[in-house]
Amino acid sequence: MRMRMTMTMPLKTVVLSCLCSVLVFSCNQEQTEQNAASSSIEAPLASVNTLDIYPQDVNVASDKLFARLQSKNVDAEKIKALSLKSLVRMAVFADAAAQDLDQTELGLIDAEVRYFKRELLMRRHIEKQIKTTAPTEVDIRDFYQNNLARFGQKTIKKILVLTPKNIPSTDQLPMVMASLNQWKDKANWRKRGGEFELVETTDDAANLHSNLKAATKALNEGDTSKVFFVDKKPHLLRVEQSLQQHAKPLAEVRSLIRQSLAAKILNAEIKRISEELLAKADVKYF
């Protein structure tokens, strides 16, 4: 039983808009030769002046339309009938354009057709040559273990930053520097004097100054920096604790890893096939 298709716009409109975006008619000698070759295999379904439309043309157009439709409950024969009518309409335009356009414009269209054909042939060859790009479970696990940082594993440092509340004047600076140097060796900065402020943060905080991040990077847990300046204020920095943040579980990122490895395998295979073909080909540049 044939099922009727439910869509948000008329079926005929969808057919026309989709086909107009994906089908190209070449009106040069190459198209004539292709039509002649096709006619020896199958009879045309329609003819528009010198352009023949074959069952294979309708099948290609219908397949492309099926792929674009959200609903698969369609009447296949109705799709083919409407596709044929659309192809006829396009052939009328193509024939008219072939008579109106000059040789330069026709040459550009022919170049686009050649490019599309070669690209399609390349894809077909790749599909036949590459049997699978699926990584093994061992590949996935190895990639995960060797790239834990990509999946969130990192060391987070809890830091204390000691700095004067205000920018010291030139006269005040020697006294402030001496006071900070005294605090450098003291264990509990939380018992600081009232002239200093204490900031508790982590080295991955979004608003952490780049100079503070750089100072933190050079320190291990329990280390204290030398006095350094940020925005004209002297600072002391101490790494109070180093915490290990674990990577996301493998189960959570397995699909992402599989896609990434499959793309790498595909690219490697394409490169291999390309190099083999180029080695055999007679390539000349003029």
Stockholm file with secondary structure:
# STOCKHOLM 1.0

chainA/1-286         MRMRMTMTMPLKTVVLSCLCSVLVFSCNQEQTEQNAASSSIEAPLASVNTLDIYPQDVNVASDKLFARLQSKNVDAEKIKALSLKSLVRMAVFADAAAQDLDQTELGLIDAEVRYFKRELLMRRHIEKQIKTTAPTEVDIRDFYQNNLARFGQKTIKKILVLTPKNIPSTDQLPMVMASLNQWKDKANWRKRGGEFELVETTDDAANLHSNLKAATKALNEGDTSKVFFVDKKPHLLRVEQSLQQHAKPLAEVRSLIRQSLAAKILNAEIKRISEELLAKADVKYF
#=GR chainA/1-286 SS CCCCCCCSSCHHHHHHHHHHHHCCCCCSHHHHHHHHHHHTTSCCSEEETTEEECHHHHHHHHHHHHHHCSCCCCCHHHHHHHHHHHHHHHHHHHHHHHHHSCHHHHHHHHHHHHHHHHHHHHHHHHHHHCCCCCCCHHHHHHHHHHTGGGGTCEEEEEEEEEEESSCCCTTTHHHHHHHHHHHTTCSCGGGCCTTEEEEEEETTCTTCCHHHHHHHHTCCTTCBCCCEEETTEEEEEEEEEEEEECCCCHHHHHHHHHHHHHHHHHHHHHHHHHHHHHHHSCCCCC
#=GC SS_cons         CCCCCCCSSCHHHHHHHHHHHHCCCCCSHHHHHHHHHHHTTSCCSEEETTEEECHHHHHHHHHHHHHHCSCCCCCHHHHHHHHHHHHHHHHHHHHHHHHHSCHHHHHHHHHHHHHHHHHHHHHHHHHHHCCCCCCCHHHHHHHHHHTGGGGTCEEEEEEEEEEESSCCCTTTHHHHHHHHHHHTTCSCGGGCCTTEEEEEEETTCTTCCHHHHHHHHTCCTTCBCCCEEETTEEEEEEEEEEEEECCCCHHHHHHHHHHHHHHHHHHHHHHHHHHHHHHHSCCCCC
//
